[in-house]
């Protein structure tokens, strides 16, 4: 009995140790899954932010190309339109150059309202601020020329005006080429960012699959084996209890039969004793009658 109790205590301690180990593994697995899920969510947010920022940059930089041609068109219309019709064209040219300047300032220095970041990649920074005639200097010179043209009197607005000739020569050639190169660079960097995030997403997905495989190998399979062992022990214990029950029932049956047999023997003995006693009393009664 003592050995059996010691064996039971040992099994109980082993089961508790296994349960604690599996619990620790499961907790670690849950933390890793949570970390990977959080990383996936962060990467998704980065994709959305990058896409929004890239869309805003490409949209504004593409608009710069349109504004360069629009300002050149209005500048020529301003020179060719008779003086009575010039105020409306001046207003349109003023709005176009103001938007162009604000957009350029947002692209180079950032503008949260327009969704434009203040930082740039080294390549974009070099294209804007290259000492050999970057896009920033070209756009600034062009905007300055347009503003100077707006300040001219109607008498000075002629087709051979040097400012008008500068605007007309610059807008469709060097300026639009520089602005187009900026748009292409922004698009290339946006696509590179998306590819980079896609690679990160793929890596996180593979890590998640690997983690699930580790969970299956280090948690669920040991847990199933442990459950099978426990169930086996329970079945063994149930079998042993059934054997004990059958044994007790057999003992009870045997004892019952023995008691019934002894009861029958006792009843038979008592009947024999009664008959003998009765037979012994009958001669005595007969003798007494004869004496009378």
ChimeraX attribute file (.defattr): number of C-alpha atoms within 10 A of each C-alpha:
attribute: neighborCount
match mode: 1-to-1
recipient: residues
	/A:1	6
	/A:2	7
	/A:3	8
	/A:4	9
	/A:5	10
	/A:6	11
	/A:7	12
	/A:8	12
	/A:9	12
	/A:10	12
	/A:11	14
	/A:12	12
	/A:13	12
	/A:14	12
	/A:15	16
	/A:16	12
	/A:17	12
	/A:18	15
	/A:19	14
	/A:20	12
	/A:21	13
	/A:22	18
	/A:23	14
	/A:24	13
	/A:25	16
	/A:26	16
	/A:27	12
	/A:28	13
	/A:29	18
	/A:30	14
	/A:31	12
	/A:32	15
	/A:33	16
	/A:34	12
	/A:35	13
	/A:36	17
	/A:37	15
	/A:38	12
	/A:39	15
	/A:40	18
	/A:41	13
	/A:42	12
	/A:43	17
	/A:44	16
	/A:45	12
	/A:46	15
	/A:47	19
	/A:48	13
	/A:49	13
	/A:50	17
	/A:51	16
	/A:52	15
	/A:53	17
	/A:54	23
	/A:55	17
	/A:56	17
	/A:57	24
	/A:58	21
	/A:59	12
	/A:60	21
	/A:61	24
	/A:62	16
	/A:63	16
	/A:64	24
	/A:65	21
	/A:66	17
	/A:67	22
	/A:68	23
	/A:69	18
	/A:70	16
	/A:71	24
	/A:72	25
	/A:73	15
	/A:74	19
	/A:75	25
	/A:76	18
	/A:77	17
	/A:78	26
	/A:79	21
	/A:80	14
	/A:81	14
	/A:82	10
	/A:83	13
	/A:84	8
	/A:85	12
	/A:86	16
	/A:87	12
	/A:88	11
	/A:89	17
	/A:90	18
	/A:91	13
	/A:92	17
	/A:93	24
	/A:94	17
	/A:95	13
	/A:96	19
	/A:97	22
	/A:98	15
	/A:99	15
	/A:100	23
	/A:101	19
	/A:102	14
	/A:103	22
	/A:104	21
	/A:105	16
	/A:106	21
	/A:107	24
	/A:108	20
	/A:109	13
	/A:110	17
	/A:111	16
	/A:112	9
	/A:113	7
	/A:114	15
	/A:115	18
	/A:116	23
	/A:117	17
	/A:118	13
	/A:119	12
	/A:120	15
	/A:121	10
	/A:122	9
	/A:123	13
	/A:124	17
	/A:125	15
	/A:126	13
	/A:127	19
	/A:128	22
	/A:129	15
	/A:130	14
	/A:131	9
	/A:132	8
	/A:133	11
	/A:134	15
	/A:135	25
	/A:136	20
	/A:137	15
	/A:138	18
	/A:139	23
	/A:140	14
	/A:141	14
	/A:142	23
	/A:143	20
	/A:144	15
	/A:145	16
	/A:146	22
	/A:147	16
	/A:148	12
	/A:149	21
	/A:150	17
	/A:151	11
	/A:152	11
	/A:153	9
	/A:154	15
	/A:155	8
	/A:156	12
	/A:157	22
	/A:158	15
	/A:159	15
	/A:160	10
	/A:161	12
	/A:162	13
	/A:163	21
	/A:164	22
	/A:165	15
	/A:166	14
	/A:167	24
	/A:168	17
	/A:169	13
	/A:170	20
	/A:171	22
	/A:172	14
	/A:173	10
	/A:174	13
	/A:175	21
	/A:176	19
	/A:177	15
	/A:178	18
	/A:179	23
	/A:180	16
	/A:181	15
	/A:182	22
	/A:183	21
	/A:184	14
	/A:185	16
	/A:186	21
	/A:187	16
	/A:188	13
	/A:189	16
	/A:190	20
	/A:191	15
	/A:192	12
	/A:193	17
	/A:194	18
	/A:195	13
	/A:196	13
	/A:197	17
	/A:198	15
	/A:199	12
	/A:200	16
	/A:201	18
	/A:202	13
	/A:203	13
	/A:204	17
	/A:205	15
	/A:206	12
	/A:207	15
	/A:208	17
	/A:209	12
	/A:210	12
	/A:211	17
	/A:212	15
	/A:213	13
	/A:214	13
	/A:215	18
	/A:216	13
	/A:217	12
	/A:218	15
	/A:219	19
	/A:220	16
	/A:221	12
	/A:222	15
	/A:223	17
	/A:224	11
	/A:225	11
	/A:226	16
	/A:227	13
	/A:228	12
	/A:229	13
	/A:230	14
	/A:231	12
	/A:232	12
	/A:233	13
	/A:234	12
	/A:235	12
	/A:236	12
	/A:237	12
	/A:238	12
	/A:239	12
	/A:240	12
	/A:241	12
	/A:242	12
	/A:243	12
	/A:244	12
	/A:245	12
	/A:246	12
	/A:247	12
	/A:248	12
	/A:249	12
	/A:250	12
	/A:251	12
	/A:252	12
	/A:253	12
	/A:254	12
	/A:255	12
	/A:256	12
	/A:257	12
	/A:258	12
	/A:259	12
	/A:260	12
	/A:261	12
	/A:262	12
	/A:263	12
	/A:264	12
	/A:265	12
	/A:266	12
	/A:267	12
	/A:268	12
	/A:269	12
	/A:270	12
	/A:271	12
	/A:272	12
	/A:273	12
	/A:274	12
	/A:275	12
	/A:276	11
	/A:277	11
	/A:278	11
	/A:279	11
	/A:280	11
	/A:281	11
	/A:282	10
	/A:283	11
	/A:284	10
	/A:285	10
	/A:286	10
	/A:287	10
	/A:288	9
	/A:289	9
	/A:290	7
	/A:291	6
	/A:292	5
